[in-house]
Amino acid sequence: MSQYQDDIQAIATLKDKEGSAWNAINPESAARMRAQNRFKTGLDIARYTAAIMRADMANYDADSSKYTQSLGCWHGFIGQQKMISIKKHFQSTERRYLYLSGWMIAALRSEFGPLPDQSMHEKTAVAGLIRELYTFLRQADARELGGLFRQLDAAPEGPARQAIQDQIDNHVTHVVPIIADIDAGFGNAEATYLMAKQMIEAGACCIQIENQVSDEKQCGHQDGKVTVPHEDFLAKIRAVRYAFLELGVDDGLIVARTDSLGAGLTKQIAFTREPGDLGDQYNSFLDADEVTVDSIANGDVVIKRDGKLVRPKRLPSNLFQFRPGTGEARCVLDCITSLQNGADLLWIETEKPHIAQIGGMVKEIRKVIPNAKLVYNNSPSFNWTLNFRQQAYDAMKEAGKDVSAYERSQLMSVEYDGTELAIAADEKIRTFQADAAREAGIFHHLITLPTYHTAALSTDNLAKEYFGEQGMLGYVAGVQRKEIRQGIACVKHQNMSGSDIGDDHKEYFSGEAALKASGKHNTMNQF
């Protein structure tokens, strides 16, 4: 028997116990409301979705074609429509998540207005968006189940009615895991712990944290990034783990992100007790000049390294710089250290989408951690077209093919769109996620800011048409007609906003006296 049927019986038993005072309560209506509100708290969601991610990780370990994906969403409605579309097109939400981007919080959700990705936005905005996303996803469940209940009421007894009942009993929720960005932790380890608790209580089963200095944090695709010594970062990983354990989300996940590939600076020289320990390894990457006691100048910082006195190169900003060319080695050490100290997944922020580069680092990590897995940012900061056309150009040239018809620096040009090179590049872009999952250990592919860009693009197209010669046809042909023909749920925007759910409740509460909005004069009936 399904949970829905169990609830009907349980509420009917409770009604009988309460006597005549509950005569107007319909057990089936109450059971329907329970079904439409499957997840009572954010912690219920976090525990449910953590189990999904753990199972997906195990499946990926057995078969790399079972990688997972997500898109970044900056509003609950955007996340809701994404999951409704996924269910419509694929009849399943399997291996499809949501991503919450700190960049989009800063750019779109701060009371200060648009901000750069430098952790200047309100801390609480992150947990607020997690709650908002899950509110909208739960509403999508309620809306879909409400439609099925109305179909059930209208269906005659027989196979058709049983088929609807089966859909209700086996309903696939829109609630999926969210990988949520806590930036560099927004302060010290205690601040990280407190914020992680808020995020988990809102429903986050997976928190991504990066190894930049919190008060110097930069977007991963911009210059000026400054990393912290490993022990500082590990303290924050432990803080997040303690938050999960305190709240009873024992299998919550932590994604440790390293920005070392593009970070040439550190704010601190690491504490070290003995040669070869973790602090000494971090300091070994510092760009330093050998000095003698007599050559030390006023204010110089000097350390002993490999039995010699060296002076790390310090900038006027009081930051120390790493030796050029050490980025990949630092990334590998960051990743190994994070996995050995409580992280579950890795994120290596790169400057381009290049499978060989990512795979090379993963190969080194897996020498120590054989099942190491990555979350990877398929970033809109990359010029995907130019990058992959240049990779195709280089491959053709290496294979001895004639590339004289192409100008490597100008490959973005539309004149190359139909060429052999462009077609080969597009095919590599199409298969990038599957190829990288197989060859570079990438378990989860996400695009951080896609819906930021789609909102801008669609608004530009509508503004051009509606305020131009097309007038109202710009909206009808460019939006509404496509919504109807593609079966976009929000074409019935009153239904999407919860009007039909409200009508159901009015009927439950008031019976025949209910004043409902969904009568014959509702213009939504045109769709």
DOVEXZA-260382 format. One line per 2 residues: number of its first residue (from 1); their letters; for each residue x, y, z of C-alpha. Coordinates in pm, 1 decimal. Layout:
N
NUM) a) X/Y/Z; ...
//
This chain:
527
1) ms) 0.0/0.0/0.0; 126.8/350.6/-81.6
3) qy) 202.1/622.9/171.6; -97.9/813.0/32.6
5) qd) -333.5/522.9/107.1; -174.4/473.2/449.3
7) di) -235.2/839.4/530.3; -602.9/816.6/431.2
9) qa) -652.8/526.4/669.7; -454.4/689.2/951.1
11) ia) -647.8/1016.3/928.2; -980.2/829.4/905.1
13) tl) -890.2/647.2/1227.9; -796.8/977.2/1391.6
15) kd) -1125.7/1132.8/1271.7; -1327.8/851.3/1427.8
17) ke) -1140.2/901.6/1754.0; -1216.7/1276.0/1761.4
19) gs) -1589.6/1222.3/1709.6; -1849.4/1460.6/1570.5
21) aw) -1630.1/1769.9/1599.9; -1435.0/1642.0/1302.2
23) na) -1734.1/1543.2/1088.2; -1645.8/1796.3/818.4
25) in) -1287.2/1671.1/785.0; -1235.2/1454.2/476.8
27) pe) -949.8/1205.8/536.4; -874.9/1187.2/163.3
29) sa) -841.5/1565.5/139.2; -605.3/1573.5/436.6
31) ar) -401.8/1286.1/289.5; -377.3/1479.6/-36.1
33) mr) -240.3/1780.6/146.8; 17.7/1559.4/316.1
35) aq) 121.3/1413.4/-19.1; 159.6/1764.7/-157.2
37) nr) 388.7/1857.0/132.3; 617.7/1555.5/147.5
39) fk) 914.1/1742.5/298.9; 827.3/1918.2/623.7
41) tg) 1164.9/2084.0/695.3; 1489.0/2176.5/525.2
43) ld) 1666.0/1904.6/723.1; 1425.9/1647.1/576.7
45) ia) 1534.0/1769.6/233.0; 1905.1/1770.1/320.8
47) ry) 1893.9/1409.4/444.9; 1692.4/1292.5/144.0
49) ta) 1912.8/1463.6/-115.1; 2240.7/1366.0/55.3
51) ai) 2142.7/1000.9/13.0; 2075.9/1067.6/-356.6
53) mr) 2420.5/1221.0/-407.4; 2595.4/940.1/-220.5
55) ad) 2420.9/680.2/-437.1; 2507.5/876.0/-751.7
57) ma) 2874.2/890.2/-649.8; 2881.8/513.3/-601.9
59) ny) 2715.4/461.4/-940.3; 2970.9/689.4/-1106.3
61) da) 3257.8/495.2/-947.4; 3118.6/182.5/-1113.4
63) ds) 3039.9/349.6/-1447.7; 3178.7/689.8/-1548.8
65) sk) 2894.0/742.8/-1796.8; 2671.5/796.5/-1490.4
67) yt) 2797.9/1149.9/-1430.3; 2565.5/1417.4/-1290.4
69) qs) 2477.6/1769.6/-1406.3; 2330.3/2095.3/-1283.9
71) lg) 2259.0/2452.1/-1386.4; 2299.7/2754.9/-1162.5
73) cw) 1970.1/2921.7/-1066.1; 1936.3/3264.8/-907.4
75) hg) 1565.5/3253.6/-817.7; 1323.7/2990.1/-693.7
77) fi) 1107.1/3026.3/-1003.2; 1403.4/2961.4/-1232.8
79) gq) 1496.0/2645.6/-1041.5; 1134.5/2532.4/-1041.0
81) qk) 1088.3/2578.8/-1414.8; 1415.1/2397.7/-1480.2
83) mi) 1301.9/2091.2/-1286.5; 953.5/2095.9/-1439.1
85) si) 1115.0/2100.2/-1783.3; 1350.8/1815.3/-1693.0
87) kk) 1058.8/1602.1/-1575.4; 862.8/1687.3/-1890.5
89) hf) 1144.7/1600.1/-2130.0; 1307.1/1306.7/-1947.9
91) qs) 1030.7/1175.9/-1715.6; 1292.5/1164.0/-1440.3
93) te) 1514.2/1392.2/-1232.8; 1783.3/1125.9/-1201.7
95) rr) 2139.9/1264.2/-1184.6; 2016.3/1621.0/-1235.9
97) yl) 2075.2/1875.3/-958.6; 2062.1/2249.3/-892.7
99) yl) 2364.6/2469.7/-838.7; 2362.7/2780.7/-620.0
101) sg) 2626.7/3027.5/-731.7; 2782.8/3282.1/-498.7
103) wm) 2853.8/3492.4/-807.6; 2482.6/3516.8/-886.6
105) ia) 2395.7/3589.5/-522.4; 2636.6/3883.0/-537.3
107) al) 2522.1/4004.4/-878.0; 2146.9/3958.4/-834.6
109) rs) 2043.6/3900.7/-472.5; 2218.5/4163.2/-262.4
111) ef) 2045.6/4462.1/-104.2; 2346.2/4666.6/-214.4
113) gp) 2256.7/4603.1/-577.0; 2488.3/4426.4/-822.5
115) lp) 2819.8/4338.6/-658.0; 3137.6/4169.3/-782.2
117) dq) 3204.7/3814.5/-667.9; 3410.6/3917.4/-364.6
119) sm) 3197.3/3792.2/-71.4; 3058.7/4139.9/-6.7
121) he) 2693.3/4031.8/-21.6; 2488.3/3948.5/285.4
123) kt) 2577.9/3606.4/428.9; 2216.0/3519.8/497.0
125) av) 2125.3/3565.6/129.8; 2277.5/3223.8/55.0
127) ag) 2056.3/3030.3/296.5; 1766.6/3250.4/186.4
129) li) 1803.1/3140.7/-174.7; 1829.5/2773.2/-73.0
131) re) 1500.0/2807.3/117.0; 1344.2/2989.2/-176.6
133) ly) 1452.7/2724.6/-427.8; 1308.3/2443.1/-219.4
135) tf) 986.5/2639.2/-155.1; 935.1/2662.3/-531.0
137) lr) 1030.6/2296.2/-589.0; 786.2/2180.4/-321.8
139) qa) 519.4/2398.3/-481.5; 590.4/2225.5/-813.2
141) da) 516.1/1894.1/-640.9; 193.4/2031.5/-496.1
143) re) 84.0/2172.1/-831.5; 154.2/1849.9/-1021.7
145) lg) -14.0/1629.6/-761.2; -311.5/1866.5/-747.6
147) gl) -362.0/1816.4/-1119.8; -344.8/1439.4/-1076.4
149) fr) -598.9/1450.3/-793.2; -840.0/1647.6/-1011.8
151) ql) -790.4/1393.4/-1291.0; -855.0/1113.3/-1042.7
153) da) -1183.2/1270.2/-931.0; -1299.4/1304.8/-1290.5
155) ap) -1194.9/956.5/-1409.1; -1440.2/664.2/-1419.1
157) eg) -1354.8/341.5/-1242.7; -1125.5/120.9/-1449.1
159) pa) -772.0/107.2/-1593.8; -753.5/480.1/-1667.2
161) rq) -832.2/569.4/-1308.9; -584.8/311.7/-1180.3
163) ai) -314.4/458.2/-1404.0; -367.4/800.5/-1245.4
165) qd) -361.2/645.7/-899.1; -30.8/477.1/-986.8
167) qi) 117.5/813.9/-1084.3; 12.3/954.0/-748.0
169) dn) 146.8/657.6/-553.1; 480.4/669.1/-740.2
171) hv) 513.7/1043.4/-777.0; 863.8/1166.7/-867.8
173) th) 945.8/1475.5/-664.2; 1096.5/1791.6/-811.5
175) vv) 1317.9/1816.6/-500.6; 1677.3/1738.0/-600.1
177) pi) 2019.5/1803.3/-446.9; 2158.4/2155.4/-439.5
179) ia) 2533.6/2212.2/-446.8; 2558.5/2541.2/-257.3
181) di) 2847.3/2787.7/-269.7; 2972.0/2916.1/67.7
183) da) 3255.2/3107.2/-104.0; 3564.8/3114.2/121.9
185) gf) 3355.9/3073.1/436.4; 3272.7/3439.6/504.7
187) gn) 3518.5/3482.4/790.5; 3693.6/3252.5/1033.9
189) ae) 3608.7/2887.7/1092.4; 3337.5/2976.7/1346.8
191) at) 3168.6/3204.1/1091.6; 3190.2/2922.6/837.2
193) yl) 3029.6/2679.1/1082.6; 2741.9/2915.8/1164.4
195) ma) 2671.3/2990.3/800.2; 2693.9/2622.3/704.9
197) kq) 2431.7/2546.0/970.3; 2194.9/2800.2/816.7
199) mi) 2248.9/2652.4/472.2; 2192.1/2294.6/590.5
201) ea) 1881.0/2390.8/785.6; 1750.0/2548.8/464.5
203) ga) 1800.7/2216.9/281.3; 2158.1/2208.5/148.1
205) cc) 2305.5/1858.3/141.5; 2627.4/1966.8/-31.2
207) iq) 2841.1/2270.9/45.5; 3124.0/2395.1/-174.6
209) ie) 3405.2/2591.3/-9.5; 3718.6/2740.9/-163.4
211) nq) 4074.7/2793.9/-38.6; 4099.1/3167.3/-98.1
213) vs) 4150.5/3421.3/179.1; 3802.0/3516.4/292.9
215) de) 3853.7/3894.1/299.6; 4048.8/3893.6/-29.0
217) kq) 3815.1/3656.4/-217.9; 3787.7/3700.1/-595.1
219) cg) 3584.4/3528.5/-864.1; 3767.5/3213.8/-972.9
221) hq) 3801.9/3351.0/-1327.1; 3950.5/3687.0/-1231.6
223) dg) 4298.4/3795.2/-1132.5; 4426.5/3875.2/-784.2
225) kv) 4335.0/3549.3/-608.7; 4506.9/3480.6/-276.6
227) tv) 4509.8/3135.3/-114.9; 4546.1/3029.2/248.3
229) ph) 4776.4/2765.4/400.4; 4627.3/2417.5/406.8
231) ed) 4564.5/2404.3/780.8; 4347.3/2717.7/761.8
233) fl) 4138.9/2562.3/487.0; 4112.0/2226.3/661.8
235) ak) 3976.9/2398.6/973.8; 3687.6/2529.9/762.1
237) ir) 3625.0/2188.6/606.7; 3602.3/2048.6/958.9
239) av) 3368.4/2333.2/1058.3; 3127.6/2236.7/778.1
241) ry) 3147.7/1869.2/875.4; 3066.8/1951.1/1237.0
243) af) 2764.6/2151.8/1117.1; 2636.3/1851.7/920.6
245) le) 2689.5/1619.3/1218.9; 2526.9/1854.3/1469.0
247) lg) 2213.6/1871.3/1254.5; 2197.7/1497.9/1193.0
249) vd) 2284.4/1508.1/822.6; 2554.2/1247.8/871.2
251) dg) 2617.2/1187.3/501.2; 2624.0/1553.7/399.8
253) li) 2882.8/1635.2/133.4; 3167.3/1884.9/113.6
255) va) 3320.8/2003.1/-213.7; 3672.4/2139.0/-161.7
257) rt) 3757.1/2392.3/-429.3; 4113.9/2491.4/-507.5
259) ds) 4187.1/2820.6/-682.6; 4560.8/2757.9/-676.6
261) lg) 4593.3/2720.5/-1053.6; 4517.7/3088.0/-1103.5
263) ag) 4630.5/3216.3/-764.0; 4987.8/3342.5/-752.0
265) lt) 4969.5/3493.2/-404.1; 4934.9/3396.7/-38.8
267) kq) 4864.6/3615.6/260.1; 5049.5/3398.0/507.3
269) ia) 5359.0/3187.2/539.5; 5243.7/2852.6/673.0
271) ft) 5337.8/2732.5/1020.3; 5573.9/2435.5/1004.4
273) re) 5716.7/2209.0/1274.8; 5954.2/1996.3/1071.9
275) pg) 6083.5/1953.9/716.2; 5831.7/1790.7/484.0
277) dl) 5519.1/1859.5/690.3; 5216.9/2024.7/530.8
279) gd) 5324.0/2377.7/619.5; 5671.5/2316.0/482.1
281) qy) 5525.2/2180.8/158.4; 5311.5/2495.2/120.4
283) ns) 5612.1/2718.8/184.2; 5820.8/2525.0/-67.1
285) fl) 5617.9/2688.9/-344.7; 5704.7/3043.4/-232.0
287) da) 5915.3/3250.8/-466.7; 6220.2/3331.5/-255.7
289) de) 6579.3/3445.6/-282.5; 6864.3/3294.1/-82.9
291) vt) 7011.6/3541.6/164.9; 7279.4/3560.0/432.0
293) vd) 7242.3/3710.3/777.1; 7440.6/4011.8/666.4
295) si) 7222.7/4076.4/359.1; 6890.2/4080.2/545.8
297) an) 6735.6/4426.9/522.0; 6511.6/4610.8/766.1
299) gd) 6165.2/4451.2/783.2; 6257.7/4146.5/577.4
301) vv) 6075.1/3820.4/645.9; 6317.4/3529.7/630.8
303) ik) 6255.2/3155.5/658.5; 6478.9/2851.8/666.8
305) rd) 6408.2/2618.1/374.3; 6610.3/2313.9/269.7
307) gk) 6879.8/2413.3/516.7; 6916.7/2763.3/369.5
309) lv) 6796.0/3108.8/466.1; 6559.8/3249.5/203.3
311) rp) 6362.1/3571.4/175.1; 6011.2/3517.1/28.9
313) kr) 5918.8/3784.0/-223.3; 5671.5/4019.4/-58.9
315) lp) 5461.9/4275.6/-244.8; 5368.0/4625.4/-120.8
317) sn) 5023.8/4475.0/-46.7; 5202.8/4258.8/216.8
319) lf) 5119.2/3946.9/14.0; 5376.8/3682.6/-73.1
321) qf) 5404.7/3538.7/-420.4; 5444.5/3180.5/-539.2
323) rp) 5699.8/3064.8/-791.7; 5561.5/3080.2/-1148.4
325) gt) 5463.9/2744.3/-1292.2; 5372.8/2584.1/-959.1
327) ge) 4995.9/2613.5/-996.8; 4922.2/2255.6/-1103.8
329) ar) 5145.0/2106.2/-832.6; 4975.0/2324.5/-571.7
331) cv) 4631.5/2215.3/-700.8; 4726.0/1848.6/-669.0
333) ld) 4853.5/1895.2/-313.6; 4541.3/2095.5/-220.9
335) ci) 4315.3/1821.1/-352.6; 4495.6/1531.9/-186.5
337) ts) 4508.8/1716.1/144.4; 4139.2/1807.9/133.0
339) lq) 4026.4/1452.5/59.8; 4251.2/1318.4/334.9
341) ng) 4090.5/1557.6/580.1; 3717.5/1522.1/530.3
343) ad) 3619.7/1657.0/188.4; 3414.2/1430.5/-39.9
345) ll) 3454.9/1591.9/-381.6; 3702.1/1826.2/-549.3
347) wi) 3665.5/2138.2/-760.9; 3965.7/2258.2/-960.1
349) et) 3902.1/2603.9/-1103.5; 4079.3/2621.5/-1439.9
351) ek) 4139.8/2895.9/-1693.8; 4009.3/2693.7/-1988.2
353) ph) 3805.5/2378.1/-2054.5; 4082.6/2138.5/-2150.7
355) ia) 4034.2/1769.1/-2069.7; 4404.0/1679.8/-2092.3
357) qi) 4498.7/1949.8/-1843.0; 4228.0/1847.9/-1593.6
359) gg) 4293.5/1477.6/-1648.4; 4665.4/1522.0/-1586.4
361) mv) 4601.8/1667.1/-1241.7; 4339.3/1405.0/-1158.0
363) ke) 4585.0/1130.5/-1254.7; 4833.5/1264.2/-999.1
365) ir) 4564.2/1295.0/-730.2; 4443.8/939.4/-792.9
367) kv) 4791.6/801.6/-729.6; 4713.6/880.8/-365.6
369) ip) 4328.9/884.4/-361.4; 4217.5/627.1/-622.8
371) na) 3847.3/723.1/-623.3; 3897.0/1101.2/-628.1
373) kl) 3610.4/1273.7/-810.5; 3561.5/1627.0/-936.1
375) vy) 3285.2/1881.9/-957.9; 3370.0/2095.0/-1262.3
377) nn) 3262.1/2442.6/-1361.3; 3163.8/2446.6/-1730.3
379) sp) 3196.7/2819.1/-1695.1; 3041.6/3094.1/-1910.6
381) sf) 3368.8/3277.8/-1840.7; 3531.6/3049.3/-2097.1
383) nw) 3495.9/3137.7/-2463.4; 3396.1/2780.9/-2551.9
385) tl) 3380.5/2840.2/-2925.6; 3726.3/2998.4/-2950.3
387) nf) 3888.2/2753.2/-2705.5; 3766.6/2443.8/-2882.9
389) rq) 3831.7/2579.2/-3230.5; 4188.1/2651.6/-3124.6
391) qa) 4217.8/2300.8/-2981.2; 4085.9/2161.8/-3312.2
393) yd) 4330.7/2382.6/-3502.5; 4623.6/2256.3/-3294.5
395) am) 4514.3/1894.4/-3338.0; 4482.7/1935.0/-3715.7
397) ke) 4823.7/2100.8/-3737.2; 4984.4/1829.4/-3525.1
399) ag) 4828.0/1564.4/-3751.6; 4990.9/1727.8/-4053.3
401) kd) 4669.3/1869.6/-4201.8; 4666.0/2194.3/-4399.9
403) vs) 4548.9/2476.6/-4171.9; 4648.3/2764.6/-4401.4
405) ay) 4280.3/2858.6/-4449.9; 4247.4/2945.9/-4081.2
407) er) 4378.0/3234.7/-3871.5; 4417.2/3086.6/-3521.7
409) sq) 4356.8/3412.4/-3335.8; 4040.2/3485.9/-3537.6
411) lm) 3867.2/3146.5/-3515.7; 3564.2/3295.2/-3338.8
413) sv) 3465.9/3458.3/-3667.0; 3133.9/3353.9/-3824.0
415) ey) 3312.9/3289.5/-4153.4; 3450.5/2966.1/-4003.0
417) dg) 3112.7/2834.8/-3881.3; 3058.7/2576.3/-4155.5
419) te) 3417.6/2459.6/-4184.2; 3559.1/2118.2/-4102.7
421) la) 3744.3/2273.1/-3808.7; 3431.9/2435.7/-3661.0
423) ia) 3225.0/2119.9/-3699.6; 3494.5/1915.2/-3524.5
425) ad) 3516.9/2172.2/-3245.1; 3140.1/2174.2/-3190.2
427) ek) 3137.1/1795.8/-3166.6; 3405.8/1814.4/-2896.6
429) ir) 3197.0/2071.4/-2709.7; 2891.5/1845.5/-2739.9
431) tf) 3074.4/1546.3/-2592.2; 3286.7/1743.4/-2345.0
433) qa) 3094.6/1634.9/-2036.6; 3089.5/1264.1/-2126.0
435) da) 3455.1/1274.2/-2235.4; 3566.4/1456.9/-1920.4
437) ar) 3365.7/1222.9/-1698.1; 3544.7/928.9/-1856.7
439) ea) 3894.5/1074.2/-1893.9; 3928.2/1333.2/-1616.3
441) gi) 3731.2/1199.2/-1320.2; 3454.5/1457.6/-1338.4
443) fh) 3150.8/1327.8/-1146.9; 2945.6/1645.7/-1164.7
445) hl) 2926.6/1901.4/-1445.0; 2766.7/2236.2/-1373.0
447) it) 2728.1/2570.1/-1543.2; 2752.1/2840.1/-1279.2
449) lp) 2568.1/3132.0/-1441.9; 2357.8/3000.5/-1732.2
451) ty) 2023.0/3145.4/-1625.8; 2182.0/3487.6/-1574.1
453) ht) 2274.2/3480.8/-1941.1; 1947.6/3327.6/-2066.8
455) aa) 1746.7/3593.6/-1881.9; 1954.1/3866.6/-2048.3
457) ls) 1933.3/3707.0/-2393.8; 1558.1/3644.2/-2389.4
459) td) 1489.0/3992.0/-2251.5; 1703.2/4148.1/-2523.6
461) nl) 1511.4/3961.5/-2793.1; 1173.6/4057.2/-2647.2
463) ak) 1270.8/4423.0/-2601.0; 1396.9/4446.8/-2959.1
465) ey) 1075.1/4303.8/-3103.8; 808.8/4446.2/-2870.3
467) fg) 941.0/4802.4/-2868.5; 1018.9/4783.3/-3240.5
469) eq) 809.1/4725.1/-3550.1; 673.7/4386.8/-3435.3
471) gm) 488.0/4535.1/-3139.9; 261.8/4282.2/-2969.3
473) lg) 358.9/4018.8/-3226.5; 705.6/4031.2/-3075.3
475) yv) 560.0/3883.9/-2756.0; 305.9/3653.0/-2916.4
477) ag) 537.3/3496.7/-3177.7; 853.6/3509.7/-2970.5
479) vq) 711.5/3397.3/-2636.4; 349.7/3289.4/-2597.0
481) rk) 308.8/3089.0/-2915.4; 630.3/2901.0/-2836.2
483) ei) 516.0/2840.4/-2477.6; 189.2/2685.9/-2598.8
485) rq) 350.7/2467.9/-2864.1; 635.9/2354.2/-2638.5
487) gi) 405.5/2280.9/-2347.4; 575.7/2527.0/-2111.2
489) ac) 399.4/2499.3/-1775.2; 395.4/2869.5/-1692.7
491) vk) 189.5/2961.6/-1999.5; -92.1/2899.2/-1749.6
493) hq) 61.6/3149.1/-1512.9; -235.9/3156.0/-1272.2
495) nm) -206.4/2780.1/-1228.0; 169.7/2811.4/-1188.4
497) sg) 128.9/3069.4/-913.6; -91.4/2832.5/-713.2
499) sd) -443.0/2942.9/-801.7; -573.7/2588.0/-855.3
501) ig) -409.2/2468.2/-533.7; -588.4/2749.5/-353.8
503) dd) -919.4/2647.8/-511.6; -871.5/2290.5/-388.8
505) hk) -810.6/2417.7/-37.9; -1115.6/2644.7/-49.8
507) ey) -1325.0/2342.2/-137.5; -1171.1/2138.6/145.7
509) fs) -1232.2/2418.5/396.7; -1571.3/2555.9/280.9
511) ge) -1733.0/2285.9/69.6; -2007.6/2413.5/-160.9
513) aa) -1965.8/2765.6/-26.0; -1615.2/2792.9/-172.0
515) lk) -1567.4/3088.6/-406.8; -1323.4/2946.4/-661.8
517) as) -1120.4/3124.8/-928.9; -1107.2/2843.3/-1182.1
519) gk) -1458.7/2871.7/-1321.2; -1565.6/2900.2/-1683.3
521) hn) -1480.4/3270.3/-1701.0; -1114.3/3210.9/-1612.9
523) tm) -917.9/3321.8/-1920.6; -657.9/3051.8/-1848.7
525) nq) -912.7/2814.1/-2002.6; -797.5/2946.4/-2343.1
527) f) -478.6/2744.3/-2312.0
//
